[in-house]
Amino acid sequence: KKKKKKKKKILGLSVRALEVTREDNFSLRGDTLRSALEEDKKKELHPFILIATIGTTSSGAVDNIAEIRTVTADFPEIKIHVDAAWAGMALVCPEFRELCFLEDINAIADSFSTNFHKWGLTNFDACPLWVRDRKYLTDALDITPPFLRTAQGDAGIVVDYRNWHLGLGRRYRSLKLWFVLRGYGVEGFQKHIRKAVDLNKLFVELVTSSNMLSLCAPPSLALSVIRINPKPSASNQATLPEDALNDLNKLFYGKLSARKDIILTQTVLNGQFCIRLAIGSAFTQEVHIRDAFELITHEAKLALEAWEQPQIGA
């Protein structure tokens, strides 16, 4: 979302973020899109692009591309970009393609991007972009003064990527990606993705068995979003109000962030302060997940104790 806002500022465009709900697992649904488009039309606005997401940063949510496909059939002027920065890597595995709506993406997407540097075994930065019709890019960005003109470019023999983006120069990012693809191959990539997903399933099992931790959203591939949410016990049936839970989890995250042996990130879902655990390293093993859960549980206990002290004093 931050990147989209930055692009909006560069282009001078108005961007509208569409509402998603917990009930829909934070996925954009067709009815929401249709209502927004019809509302904009009534206001004499001219929506022209939809940026759908496969694997949101906060929760790994996947927008319902099948429903988006149905709606945008009635609005042919809408261009569709699919942001699959993180979850796009999962498309290498056949079993995840339906979950990520690959058939519908292939049918309607005008452009598609993913980040190999997130879950794709490649050092930063490596962000492939696919476009259905590159003419839209080159018509908008082509600047060819005499000193940049070549016979091969004029003849259309070569693809001059300086006309695909704002800068005239570019780094040779594709070389490192070529080595990774050659080194791992399709089966190697599939093994890497499946391993991370399986490790996340283990983490989810550990969280659901805990009497202190809970999931803030359905687990998505190799991502889980958690928080402290103590379950009522025989001696204490009280549940904490949401504001108190958020304060407790901020304290909890502060303790986790102070450690040097684990890196987790924070987010907010539906007003709830949450903590993200994303598995993506080729070196992560089951023992690391179990160790991570143990130290998370340890810090959760310390956070609860520290948080309860002022409550008792009050």
C-alpha positions in Angstrom: 0.0 0.0 0.0 2.9 2.4 0.7 4.3 1.9 -2.8 0.9 2.5 -4.3 0.5 5.7 -2.4 4.0 6.8 -3.6 3.0 6.1 -7.2 -0.2 8.1 -6.7 1.8 11.1 -5.6 4.2 10.8 -8.6 1.3 10.6 -11.1 -0.9 13.1 -9.4 -3.8 10.7 -9.3 -6.6 10.1 -6.8 -6.4 6.5 -5.3 -9.2 4.9 -3.5 -8.6 1.9 -1.2 -11.6 -0.4 -1.2 -12.9 -1.8 2.1 -12.3 -5.4 3.0 -13.7 -7.3 6.0 -12.6 -10.0 8.4 -15.6 -12.1 7.3 -14.1 -12.2 3.8 -10.6 -12.9 5.2 -9.6 -9.4 4.2 -10.1 -10.2 0.5 -11.5 -7.8 -2.1 -14.9 -9.1 -3.3 -16.7 -8.4 -6.5 -19.7 -6.7 -4.9 -17.4 -4.2 -3.2 -15.7 -3.4 -6.5 -18.9 -3.0 -8.4 -20.4 -0.7 -5.8 -17.2 1.5 -5.9 -17.2 1.7 -9.7 -20.9 2.6 -9.9 -20.4 5.2 -7.2 -17.5 6.8 -9.0 -19.4 6.9 -12.2 -22.3 8.7 -10.5 -19.7 11.3 -9.3 -18.5 11.7 -12.9 -15.1 10.2 -12.0 -13.3 8.0 -14.4 -11.7 5.0 -12.7 -9.3 3.3 -15.1 -7.1 0.9 -13.2 -7.6 -1.7 -10.4 -4.7 -3.0 -8.5 -5.6 -6.4 -7.1 -3.4 -8.2 -4.6 -2.4 -11.8 -4.3 -1.0 -12.1 -0.8 -1.4 -8.8 1.0 1.5 -7.7 3.3 -0.5 -7.6 6.5 -2.3 -10.9 6.3 -1.5 -12.7 3.1 -5.1 -12.1 1.8 -5.9 -13.0 -1.8 -8.3 -10.8 -3.6 -11.1 -12.8 -5.3 -9.9 -12.4 -8.9 -12.8 -14.6 -10.2 -15.4 -12.1 -9.0 -13.2 -9.2 -10.1 -13.2 -10.8 -13.6 -17.0 -11.0 -13.6 -17.4 -7.3 -12.5 -14.8 -5.8 -14.8 -16.4 -7.5 -17.8 -19.0 -4.8 -17.5 -16.3 -2.1 -17.2 -14.0 -2.8 -20.1 -12.1 0.5 -19.7 -10.6 -0.8 -16.4 -7.1 -2.0 -16.7 -6.1 -4.6 -14.1 -2.7 -4.9 -12.5 -2.1 -7.9 -10.2 0.4 -7.2 -7.3 1.7 -10.6 -6.3 4.8 -9.3 -4.6 4.9 -12.1 -2.0 2.5 -14.9 -2.8 3.3 -14.9 -6.5 6.1 -17.3 -5.8 3.5 -19.9 -4.7 2.2 -20.2 -8.3 5.2 -22.4 -9.1 3.2 -25.2 -7.3 0.2 -26.5 -9.1 -1.7 -27.1 -5.9 -1.7 -23.3 -5.0 -2.8 -22.0 -8.4 -6.5 -22.3 -7.8 -6.1 -20.6 -4.4 -4.3 -17.7 -6.1 -6.8 -17.6 -9.1 -4.1 -18.2 -11.8 -6.7 -19.0 -14.5 -8.5 -15.7 -13.9 -5.2 -13.8 -13.7 -4.2 -15.2 -17.1 -7.6 -14.2 -18.5 -7.8 -10.5 -17.4 -4.6 -9.2 -16.0 -3.0 -6.4 -18.1 0.1 -6.6 -15.9 1.5 -8.8 -13.2 4.5 -8.3 -10.8 6.1 -10.4 -8.1 9.2 -10.2 -6.0 11.8 -12.9 -6.1 13.7 -11.2 -3.4 10.9 -11.9 -0.9 10.3 -15.7 -1.2 12.1 -16.5 -4.4 15.7 -17.3 -3.1 17.1 -14.1 -4.8 19.0 -11.2 -3.2 17.4 -7.8 -3.1 16.2 -6.4 -5.5 14.5 -8.6 -8.1 11.0 -7.7 -9.2 9.9 -9.1 -12.5 7.1 -7.3 -14.3 4.9 -8.9 -17.0 2.7 -6.8 -19.3 0.2 -8.0 -21.8 0.9 -5.2 -24.2 4.2 -3.5 -23.9 3.1 -0.8 -26.3 1.4 1.0 -23.5 4.7 1.4 -21.7 6.8 2.3 -24.6 4.4 4.8 -26.0 4.3 6.6 -22.7 8.0 6.4 -21.8 9.9 6.3 -25.0 12.5 9.1 -25.3 15.0 8.6 -28.1 17.3 11.5 -28.7 19.9 11.1 -31.5 22.6 10.0 -29.2 20.5 7.1 -28.0 19.3 6.0 -31.4 20.6 2.7 -32.8 19.9 0.8 -36.0 18.8 -2.3 -34.1 16.4 -0.2 -32.0 14.9 1.5 -35.0 14.4 -1.8 -36.7 12.7 -3.3 -33.6 15.3 -6.1 -33.4 16.1 -5.5 -29.7 13.9 -4.7 -26.7 15.2 -1.5 -25.2 14.2 -1.6 -21.6 15.1 2.0 -20.9 11.7 2.7 -22.6 9.9 0.6 -20.0 10.5 2.7 -16.9 11.5 6.2 -15.8 15.2 5.8 -15.7 17.3 5.6 -18.9 19.7 3.1 -17.2 19.1 -0.1 -15.3 21.0 -2.7 -13.3 21.6 -6.2 -14.6 19.1 -7.8 -12.1 18.1 -10.6 -14.5 21.6 -12.2 -14.3 21.4 -13.1 -10.6 17.8 -14.4 -11.2 18.9 -16.5 -14.1 21.5 -18.2 -11.9 19.0 -18.9 -9.2 16.5 -20.3 -11.7 19.2 -22.5 -13.3 20.5 -23.6 -10.0 17.2 -24.6 -8.4 15.0 -25.4 -11.4 11.3 -25.9 -11.2 11.4 -28.8 -8.8 13.8 -27.0 -6.5 11.6 -23.9 -6.3 8.5 -26.1 -5.7 10.3 -27.9 -2.8 11.3 -24.6 -1.3 7.8 -23.2 -1.4 6.1 -26.4 -0.1 8.6 -26.6 2.8 7.8 -23.1 3.9 4.1 -23.7 3.7 4.4 -27.0 5.7 6.5 -25.2 8.4 3.8 -22.6 8.7 1.2 -25.3 9.2 3.4 -26.6 12.1 3.5 -23.1 13.6 -0.3 -22.7 13.3 -0.8 -26.0 15.1 1.4 -24.8 18.0 -0.4 -21.5 18.2 -3.9 -23.1 18.2 -2.8 -25.4 21.0 -1.7 -22.4 23.1 -3.8 -20.9 25.8 -2.2 -17.5 25.4 -1.8 -17.0 21.6 -4.4 -16.7 18.9 -4.5 -16.2 15.1 -5.7 -12.7 13.9 -6.5 -14.0 10.4 -6.5 -17.3 8.6 -3.0 -18.5 7.9 -1.9 -17.8 4.4 0.7 -20.1 2.7 3.9 -19.3 4.8 2.5 -16.4 6.8 0.7 -16.3 10.2 -0.5 -13.3 12.1 -0.8 -13.7 15.8 -1.4 -11.9 19.1 -1.7 -12.6 22.8 -5.3 -13.3 23.6 -5.5 -15.2 26.8 -8.3 -17.8 26.9 -10.6 -17.7 29.9 -9.7 -20.3 32.5 -11.6 -22.0 35.3 -10.3 -19.4 37.8 -10.6 -16.4 35.5 -13.5 -16.2 33.0 -12.9 -12.5 32.1 -11.9 -11.4 28.6 -9.9 -8.3 28.0 -11.4 -5.3 26.1 -9.9 -4.6 22.7 -8.0 -1.5 23.7 -6.4 -3.4 26.6 -5.4 -6.3 24.3 -3.8 -3.8 21.9 -1.8 -2.3 24.7 -0.7 -5.7 25.9 0.3 -6.8 22.4 2.3 -3.6 21.8 4.2 -4.5 25.0 4.6 -8.1 23.8 6.0 -6.9 20.4 8.4 -4.6 22.1 9.9 -7.5 24.1 10.2 -9.6 20.9 11.8 -6.7 19.0 14.4 -6.4 21.6 15.7 -9.9 21.0 18.5 -10.6 18.5 17.5 -14.2 17.7 14.2 -13.7 16.0 12.7 -11.0 13.6 9.0 -10.5 13.5 7.0 -7.5 12.2 3.9 -5.7 13.4 0.7 -4.8 11.6 -2.9 -3.8 12.4 -5.9 -5.8 11.2 -9.4 -4.5 11.7 -8.1 -2.3 14.6 -6.2 -5.1 16.2 -2.5 -4.8 16.8 -0.9 -8.0 15.5 2.4 -9.7 15.0 3.5 -11.3 11.7 5.6 -14.4 11.3 6.7 -15.1 7.7 8.7 -18.1 6.7 10.9 -17.8 3.6 14.5 -18.7 4.2 15.8 -21.8 2.5 17.7 -22.6 5.8 14.6 -22.7 8.1 14.0 -26.1 9.6 11.3 -27.6 11.9 13.6 -27.1 14.9 13.7 -23.3 14.2 9.9 -23.1 14.2 9.6 -25.0 17.5 12.3 -22.8 19.0 10.6 -19.7 17.7 7.3 -20.8 19.2 9.0 -21.4 22.6 10.6 -18.0 22.8 7.4 -16.3 21.6 5.6 -18.1 24.3 8.3 -17.1 26.8 8.0 -13.5 25.9 4.2 -13.7 26.0 4.3 -14.8 29.6 6.7 -12.0 30.5 4.6 -9.5 28.7 1.5 -10.7 30.6 3.3 -10.5 33.9 4.6 -7.0 33.2 1.2 -5.8 32.0 -0.7 -7.2 35.0 1.6 -5.5 37.6 0.2 -2.0 37.1 -3.3 -3.4 36.8 -2.9 -5.0 40.2 -1.4 -1.9 41.7 -4.3 0.2 40.4 
